[in-house]
Amino acid sequence: MCWMLGNACKACMDVPVSNASRISSDFHGKGGIMSGIHEKQYKIRSQRFCQQALNESTSGGSVNRKDDVSRGALIWRAIKLPIYSVALVPLTVGAAAAYLQTGVFSAKRYFTLLISSVLIITWLNLSNDVYDFDTGADKNKKESVVNLLGSRSGAFIAAYNCLIVGFVGVTWTSVSSGSIRANLLLTWAIICGYIYQCPPFRLSYQGLGEPLCFAAFGPFASTAFYLLLRMTSGPHYFQLTATVLSVSLLIGFTTTLILFCSHFHQVEEDKAVGKISPLVCFAKLFL
């Protein structure tokens, strides 16, 4: 397409003056000052049209169209909406297990925990972009929140504000329900998230991201949500039934599998910054 436009423009710009004069005379009569003026205007307009066509053909080529992504699309990618399923699923499964045993459901407590969990996951998302920006892993990642905002400190402050508000929410729910064990389990889940990506630990760079993910969203979070939503009037014993244990292990496994699959498109970037993801290890062993 580009070479066709180029040839056409070359032909346009090479139009002889005599031809231009002949075309002009068809519309404006013979010779004269007006004929000369229109002859020049015709040639200038032809050259401008051809130059514009050439510019559009080169700047709007397939390579640039592939790399050119709208800001709205980048913001949508940065939000990472599917990641918030890890806030919804453990909570909903824990609520279902609690309802199965007690027959009682507290919508107020459920939605308070949901909002708090979403805020904590937002902290994970934002802080991950901040620390990956520090290591250079997101240097060429257009949808990084830091790159979109143009401010590391802004993303950092927003991340930890989300963590504080989210932790206050789960703590308030734990205290109101009288289940301190649940609060301890959720605290351990948050600690797993912190040492997963935050300095000085950054255990995800040592290949321990998947075990931490399994523990945080499986046994810790799912069991804690079950305890918080188990509306019983008697003493709050730590009743870990086979049902709760099995669903918590299943949630931990599926969440870990999602994290594992997220490494496939960034193996080279992980190698460049020294991140020892499972796929980087497999590449070293088998490739």
C-alpha positions in Angstrom: 0.0 0.0 0.0 2.8 2.4 0.9 4.7 1.8 -2.3 1.6 2.4 -4.4 1.0 5.7 -2.7 4.6 6.6 -3.1 4.6 5.9 -6.8 1.3 7.9 -7.2 2.7 10.9 -5.3 5.9 10.8 -7.3 3.9 10.8 -10.5 1.8 13.8 -9.1 4.8 15.8 -8.2 6.4 15.1 -11.6 3.5 16.5 -13.6 5.0 18.8 -16.2 4.2 22.4 -16.1 2.8 22.2 -19.7 0.3 19.5 -18.6 -0.7 21.7 -15.6 -1.1 24.6 -17.9 -3.3 22.6 -20.3 -5.6 21.4 -17.5 -5.8 25.0 -16.2 -6.7 26.3 -19.6 -9.6 23.9 -19.9 -11.3 25.6 -17.0 -10.1 29.2 -17.3 -9.5 29.9 -21.0 -6.4 30.7 -22.9 -3.2 32.1 -21.2 -3.3 35.2 -19.2 -2.4 36.1 -15.7 -5.3 34.1 -14.1 -4.1 31.0 -16.0 -0.6 31.3 -14.6 -1.9 31.8 -11.1 -4.2 28.7 -11.3 -1.3 26.7 -12.8 0.8 27.4 -9.7 -2.0 26.7 -7.3 -2.7 23.4 -9.0 0.9 22.3 -8.7 1.2 23.4 -5.0 -2.0 21.6 -4.1 -0.9 18.5 -5.9 2.4 18.5 -4.1 0.7 19.0 -0.7 -1.8 16.2 -1.3 1.0 13.8 -2.3 3.1 14.8 0.7 0.2 14.3 3.1 -0.5 10.9 1.6 3.1 9.8 2.0 3.2 11.0 5.6 0.0 9.1 6.4 1.3 6.0 4.7 4.5 5.9 6.7 3.3 7.1 10.1 0.1 5.1 10.0 1.7 1.8 9.0 1.1 -1.5 10.6 4.0 -1.3 13.0 2.9 2.0 14.5 -0.8 0.8 14.6 0.3 -2.2 16.6 2.2 -0.2 19.1 -0.2 2.7 19.4 -2.7 1.9 22.2 -5.2 4.5 23.4 -4.9 5.8 26.9 -8.3 4.4 27.8 -7.1 0.9 26.8 -3.9 1.3 28.9 -6.0 2.5 31.9 -8.2 -0.6 31.5 -5.2 -2.8 31.5 -3.7 -1.1 34.5 -6.9 -1.7 36.5 -6.5 -5.4 36.0 -10.2 -6.1 36.8 -9.9 -9.9 36.8 -7.4 -9.8 39.6 -10.2 -8.7 42.0 -11.8 -12.1 41.7 -9.2 -13.2 44.3 -11.0 -10.8 46.7 -14.5 -12.0 45.7 -14.1 -15.8 45.4 -12.5 -16.7 48.8 -15.0 -14.4 50.6 -18.0 -15.9 48.7 -16.9 -19.5 49.2 -16.3 -18.8 52.9 -19.7 -17.2 53.2 -21.3 -20.2 51.5 -19.6 -22.7 53.8 -20.7 -20.7 56.8 -24.3 -20.5 55.6 -24.2 -24.3 54.9 -23.5 -24.9 58.6 -25.4 -22.2 60.3 -28.2 -21.2 57.8 -27.5 -17.5 58.6 -26.0 -14.8 56.3 -25.0 -11.3 57.2 -25.1 -9.0 54.1 -23.6 -6.1 56.1 -20.6 -8.1 57.2 -20.2 -9.7 53.8 -20.1 -6.4 51.9 -17.8 -4.7 54.5 -15.4 -7.6 54.0 -15.7 -7.4 50.2 -14.9 -3.6 50.1 -12.0 -4.2 52.5 -10.7 -7.1 50.4 -10.9 -5.1 47.2 -8.9 -2.2 48.9 -6.2 -4.7 50.0 -6.0 -6.2 46.5 -5.7 -2.7 45.1 -2.7 -2.2 47.5 -1.1 -5.3 46.1 -1.7 -4.1 42.5 -0.4 -0.6 43.0 2.6 -1.5 45.2 3.6 -4.2 42.8 3.8 -1.6 40.0 5.7 0.7 42.3 8.4 -1.8 43.2 8.6 -3.3 39.7 9.2 0.3 38.5 12.1 0.5 41.0 13.7 -2.6 39.7 13.2 -1.7 36.0 10.9 -4.6 35.3 8.1 -2.2 34.2 10.4 0.2 32.3 8.7 -0.6 29.0 5.3 -1.5 30.4 3.0 1.2 29.1 0.1 0.1 31.3 2.1 0.4 34.5 0.2 2.7 37.0 3.5 4.5 37.7 4.1 5.2 34.0 0.5 6.3 33.5 0.5 8.7 36.4 4.0 9.8 35.9 4.5 9.7 39.6 6.0 7.0 41.7 5.1 8.7 45.0 1.5 9.2 44.0 1.0 5.5 43.3 2.9 4.6 46.5 0.7 6.8 48.7 -2.5 5.6 47.1 -1.4 2.0 47.6 -0.7 2.3 51.3 -3.9 4.3 51.9 -5.8 1.5 50.4 -4.0 -1.0 52.7 -4.7 1.0 55.8 -8.4 1.5 55.1 -8.8 -2.2 54.1 -7.1 -3.4 57.2 -9.3 -1.2 59.4 -12.3 -2.7 57.7 -11.4 -6.4 58.3 -10.2 -5.5 61.9 -13.5 -3.8 62.7 -15.4 -6.9 61.3 -13.3 -9.2 63.4 -13.8 -7.3 66.6 -17.6 -6.9 66.0 -17.9 -10.7 65.3 -15.7 -11.6 68.3 -13.3 -13.7 66.1 -9.8 -12.6 66.9 -8.4 -15.8 65.2 -9.9 -14.7 61.9 -8.2 -11.3 62.2 -4.9 -13.1 62.9 -5.4 -15.3 59.8 -6.1 -12.2 57.6 -3.1 -10.4 59.1 -0.9 -13.4 58.0 -2.4 -13.3 54.6 -1.5 -9.6 54.3 2.0 -10.4 55.6 2.4 -13.0 52.8 1.5 -10.3 50.3 4.0 -7.9 51.7 7.0 -10.2 51.8 5.9 -11.5 48.3 6.7 -8.1 46.6 7.9 -5.5 49.0 11.5 -4.7 50.0 13.6 -5.8 51.7 12.1 -9.3 51.2 10.7 -9.5 47.6 10.5 -13.3 47.9 8.7 -13.4 44.5 12.1 -12.7 43.0 13.4 -15.8 44.8 10.8 -18.1 43.3 8.6 -18.2 46.4 5.7 -16.2 45.0 3.5 -19.2 44.3 3.7 -20.8 47.8 3.0 -17.4 49.4 0.0 -16.9 47.1 -1.3 -20.4 48.0 -1.1 -19.7 51.7 -2.5 -16.2 51.6 -5.6 -16.8 49.5 -6.2 -20.5 50.5 -5.9 -21.5 54.1 -5.5 -18.0 55.6 -8.1 -15.9 53.8 -10.7 -18.5 53.0 -10.7 -19.9 56.5 -10.8 -16.4 58.0 -13.8 -15.4 55.9 -15.6 -18.5 57.0 -15.0 -17.8 60.7 -16.1 -14.1 60.3 -19.3 -15.1 58.5 -20.2 -18.0 60.8 -22.9 -16.3 62.7 -23.2 -18.4 65.9 -24.4 -17.2 69.2 -22.3 -19.6 71.3 -18.5 -19.5 71.9 -16.3 -19.0 68.7 -14.4 -22.2 68.6 -11.9 -22.8 65.8 -14.0 -25.4 63.9 -12.0 -26.4 60.8 -14.3 -28.9 59.1 -13.3 -31.0 56.1 -15.5 -28.9 53.9 -13.8 -25.6 54.9 -10.3 -27.2 54.6 -11.0 -28.7 51.2 -12.5 -25.5 49.6 -9.6 -23.4 51.1 -7.0 -25.7 49.5 -8.9 -25.6 46.2 -9.0 -21.8 46.2 -5.3 -21.6 47.1 -4.5 -24.0 44.2 -6.5 -22.2 41.6 -5.2 -18.7 42.7 -1.6 -20.0 42.5 -2.3 -21.4 39.1 -3.4 -18.0 37.9 -0.3 -16.4 39.2 1.8 -19.1 37.6 0.2 -18.5 34.2 0.8 -14.7 34.4 4.5 -15.3 34.0 4.3 -16.7 30.5 4.3 -13.4 28.7 7.2 -11.8 30.7 9.9 -14.5 30.9 12.5 -12.3 29.2 11.6 -9.3 31.4 11.9 -11.4 34.5 15.3 -12.7 33.4 16.6 -9.2 32.7 15.8 -8.0 36.3 16.9 -11.2 38.0 13.5 -12.4 39.0 13.6 -16.2 39.5 10.0 -17.1 38.5 9.1 -20.8 38.1 9.2 -20.3 34.3 12.6 -18.8 34.4 13.8 -21.8 36.4 12.3 -24.2 33.9 13.9 -22.3 31.1 17.3 -22.7 32.7 16.8 -26.4 33.3 15.3 -27.5 30.0 16.2 -24.9 27.4 
